[in-house]
């Protein structure tokens, strides 16, 4: 098969019919009739699954993967990628912020650069100024603390070769942060600067503040031990600082025995020393606990309820 297109469904009813029509047209222009569209229902609470099944009745190219519950956007993407068969895989969101017609631009960029991956980056962010500032601070901090260079402001949409996708699926991370995994996998990757279409005010993002904060935590825990190293370094600095300060007070006392050290000074010195020592030891233990934590969680990323293929929407596999 020449081309696979993957997208996820979560509260996607307002966009799905238009998305399907536009992405089908874009696929036919590139691959003729040799393509598949894979939609992953990520436990959507609306009628996204039912609408997708209706569309599938008239489109044998459409395949639907129905997850047993909401496992999150990144896990749903992996579920879609694992079901692809195409020589090239185009991934994008279905909310029409990312245009299906961009597929032709991705194909041209891949042919020109001979890259394994062409990924979209936001030419300019369409969120509020505060959100833009926090987003830039997040990407800067993540790259500062990680040994993997992750592009700023990446978009979901990307065109990937079969070899890259197969290699990506061999990664066994349980705490999954796809932007980091995409970059960590290596291969030749080329950015394509694009501008998202702002979502209408009536259609709010499904990424709530709590989900965004969880994603930030996942990103740092998956691709950086820098926070733990920072704890270790902080404890070491406080511990060394207390020793140096203690030596300074001792030298002062030896030079000038008449100096009377206040009780407050000695208490604070003891607190700094003990506090720094505790943080130092916790930091050392944390470095090992982080490794163990990332290895022992072996639950699957997602569970599949049904896979609907072609016109067999009444016969789940």
C-alpha positions in Angstrom: 0.0 0.0 0.0 1.3 3.4 -0.9 -0.1 5.7 1.8 -1.7 5.4 5.3 -3.3 8.4 6.9 -3.8 8.3 10.7 -5.9 10.6 13.0 -7.6 10.3 16.4 -11.1 10.9 17.5 -12.1 12.7 20.7 -15.1 15.0 20.6 -14.6 15.1 16.9 -18.2 15.1 15.7 -18.2 18.8 14.5 -15.2 18.2 12.3 -15.3 14.6 11.2 -17.4 14.6 8.1 -15.5 17.6 6.6 -12.2 16.1 7.6 -13.0 12.8 6.0 -14.0 14.4 2.7 -10.9 16.7 2.5 -8.4 14.1 3.6 -9.8 11.5 1.2 -9.4 14.1 -1.7 -5.8 14.8 -0.6 -5.0 11.1 -0.4 -6.4 10.4 -3.9 -4.3 13.2 -5.4 -1.1 11.6 -4.0 -1.8 7.9 -4.0 -4.7 7.4 -6.4 -6.8 4.5 -5.0 -3.9 2.9 -3.1 -4.4 4.4 0.4 -6.0 3.8 3.8 -7.4 6.1 6.4 -7.2 5.0 10.0 -9.3 6.7 12.7 -8.7 5.8 16.3 -11.6 6.4 18.6 -9.9 7.4 21.9 -13.0 6.7 24.1 -14.8 9.8 22.7 -17.9 10.6 24.8 -19.8 12.1 21.8 -21.0 10.3 18.6 -17.6 10.3 16.9 -17.5 6.5 16.6 -21.1 6.3 15.2 -20.4 9.0 12.6 -17.1 7.3 11.6 -19.0 4.0 11.1 -21.5 5.8 8.9 -18.7 7.3 6.8 -17.1 3.9 6.6 -20.3 2.4 5.0 -19.5 4.4 1.8 -15.7 4.3 2.0 -13.8 1.0 1.9 -10.5 2.9 2.5 -11.6 3.8 6.0 -10.5 1.7 9.0 -11.6 2.4 12.6 -9.7 1.4 15.7 -12.0 1.6 18.8 -10.1 1.8 22.1 -11.7 0.4 25.2 -11.6 3.8 26.9 -9.8 7.1 26.7 -6.1 6.4 26.9 -4.9 9.8 25.8 -3.9 11.4 22.6 -0.4 10.0 22.4 -1.5 6.4 23.1 -4.2 6.7 20.5 -1.6 7.9 17.9 0.5 4.8 18.7 -2.6 2.6 18.2 -3.2 4.1 14.8 0.5 3.9 13.7 0.6 0.2 14.7 -2.3 -0.5 12.4 -0.8 1.1 9.3 0.4 -0.7 6.2 1.4 2.1 3.9 4.9 2.8 2.6 4.4 6.3 3.9 2.3 7.4 6.9 0.7 10.8 7.2 -0.3 11.7 10.8 -2.5 14.7 11.6 -5.3 15.9 13.9 -8.8 15.9 12.6 -10.0 19.2 14.1 -9.0 21.0 10.9 -6.5 23.2 12.6 -4.0 21.2 10.5 -5.1 21.2 6.9 -5.5 17.8 5.1 -4.4 19.5 1.9 -0.9 20.1 3.4 -0.2 16.4 2.4 1.0 17.5 -1.0 3.5 20.0 0.6 4.8 17.2 2.9 5.3 14.9 -0.1 7.2 17.6 -2.1 9.4 18.4 0.9 10.2 14.7 1.5 11.1 14.2 -2.2 13.2 17.3 -2.2 15.1 16.6 1.0 15.1 12.8 0.8 14.2 12.8 4.5 12.7 9.9 6.5 10.4 12.3 8.3 8.9 15.7 7.4 7.3 17.3 10.5 5.2 20.4 10.9 6.2 23.2 13.2 4.1 26.3 14.0 5.3 29.3 12.0 3.5 31.4 14.6 1.4 30.2 17.5 -2.3 31.0 17.4 -2.9 30.9 21.2 -3.1 33.7 23.7 0.1 35.7 24.5 0.3 34.2 28.0 0.0 30.7 26.5 2.6 31.5 23.9 5.0 32.7 26.6 4.5 29.6 28.7 4.9 27.4 25.7 8.2 28.9 24.7 9.4 28.6 28.3 8.4 25.0 28.3 10.3 24.1 25.1 13.4 26.0 26.2 13.4 24.4 29.6 12.9 20.9 28.2 15.7 21.2 25.7 18.0 22.7 28.3 17.4 19.7 30.6 17.3 17.0 28.0 20.1 15.5 25.9 17.6 15.1 23.0 17.0 18.2 20.9 13.2 18.5 20.6 11.9 21.0 18.1 10.1 24.0 19.5 6.3 24.2 18.8 6.0 20.9 16.9 2.6 20.0 15.3 1.0 16.6 15.2 1.1 16.5 11.4 4.0 14.7 9.9 4.9 12.4 7.0 7.0 9.4 7.8 8.5 6.5 5.9 7.7 2.9 6.7 11.1 2.2 8.1 10.9 5.1 10.5 7.4 4.1 11.7 8.5 0.5 12.2 11.5 1.7 14.2 9.3 4.0 16.2 6.9 1.2 17.2 9.8 -0.8 18.7 10.2 1.8 21.4 8.8 0.4 24.7 8.3 3.6 26.7 5.4 3.4 29.1 5.5 7.1 30.1 5.0 8.2 26.6 5.8 11.7 25.3 5.6 11.5 21.5 7.3 14.8 20.6 10.4 13.5 22.5 10.1 10.0 21.1 9.8 11.3 17.5 13.0 13.3 18.0 14.9 10.5 19.9 14.3 8.0 17.1 16.7 9.8 14.9 16.7 9.3 11.1 16.8 12.3 8.8 14.1 14.7 9.8 13.2 18.0 8.2 10.8 20.7 9.5 8.1 22.3 7.5 6.9 25.7 8.8 3.1 26.0 8.8 0.4 28.1 10.3 -2.5 26.5 12.0 -6.1 27.5 11.4 -7.4 28.9 14.7 -10.2 26.7 16.2 -13.6 28.5 16.3 -14.6 29.8 19.7 -17.5 27.3 19.8 -15.1 24.4 19.7 -12.8 24.5 22.7 -9.6 22.4 22.9 -10.0 19.0 24.6 -6.6 19.7 26.3 -7.6 21.0 29.7 -5.2 22.7 32.0 -4.8 19.5 34.1 -4.0 17.5 30.9 -1.4 20.1 29.9 0.2 19.9 33.3 0.3 16.1 33.2 1.9 16.3 29.7 4.5 18.6 31.0 5.3 16.2 33.9 5.4 13.3 31.4 7.7 15.1 29.1 10.3 15.9 31.8 10.1 12.5 33.4 10.4 10.7 30.0 13.3 12.7 28.5 15.2 14.3 31.3 16.6 13.3 34.7 17.7 16.9 35.1 15.1 17.7 37.8 16.6 14.8 39.9 20.1 15.9 39.0 19.1 19.5 40.1 17.9 18.2 43.5 21.2 16.4 43.9 23.2 19.4 42.8 21.2 21.7 45.1 21.8 19.4 48.1 25.5 19.2 47.3 25.8 23.0 47.0 24.0 23.6 50.3 26.1 20.9 52.0 29.4 22.3 50.6 28.2 25.9 51.4 27.6 24.9 55.0 31.0 23.4 55.3 32.7 26.4 53.8 30.7 28.7 56.1 31.6 26.6 59.1 35.3 26.8 58.2 34.9 30.5 57.8 33.5 30.9 61.3 36.2 28.6 62.7 39.0 30.6 61.1 37.4 33.8 62.4 37.3 32.3 65.9 40.9 31.2 65.7 42.1 34.6 64.5 40.0 36.5 67.0 39.1 34.4 70.0 37.1 37.3 71.5 34.4 36.9 68.9 31.2 35.5 70.3 29.2 33.4 67.9 25.4 33.8 68.4 23.2 30.8 69.0 21.2 31.7 65.9 24.3 31.3 63.7 25.1 27.8 65.0 21.5 26.7 64.7 21.2 27.9 61.1 24.6 26.3 60.3 23.3 22.9 61.7 20.0 23.3 59.7 21.9 24.0 56.5 24.2 21.1 56.9 21.6 18.6 57.9 19.2 19.8 55.2 21.8 19.7 52.5 22.8 16.2 53.6 19.2 14.9 53.5 18.6 16.5 50.1 21.9 15.1 48.8 21.0 11.5 49.9 17.4 11.9 48.5 18.8 13.1 45.2 21.1 10.0 45.0 18.2 7.7 45.8 16.0 9.6 43.3 18.4 8.9 40.5 18.0 5.2 41.0 14.2 5.3 41.7 13.7 7.1 38.5 15.4 4.4 36.5 13.4 1.7 38.3 10.1 3.6 37.8 10.6 3.8 34.1 11.4 0.1 33.8 8.8 -1.6 36.0 5.6 -0.1 34.6 4.9 -2.5 31.8 1.2 -2.0 31.3 0.1 -1.7 27.6 -0.4 1.8 26.3 -3.9 1.0 25.2 -6.5 -1.7 24.9 -8.5 -2.2 21.7 -12.3 -3.0 21.9 -12.9 -3.5 18.1 -11.2 -2.9 14.8 -13.6 -2.1 11.9 -12.2 -2.7 8.5 -13.6 -1.6 5.1 -17.3 -2.0 4.7 -17.5 -4.6 7.5 -18.6 -2.1 10.1 -21.2 -4.6 11.4 -18.5 -7.3 11.8 -15.8 -6.1 14.2 -12.5 -8.1 14.0 
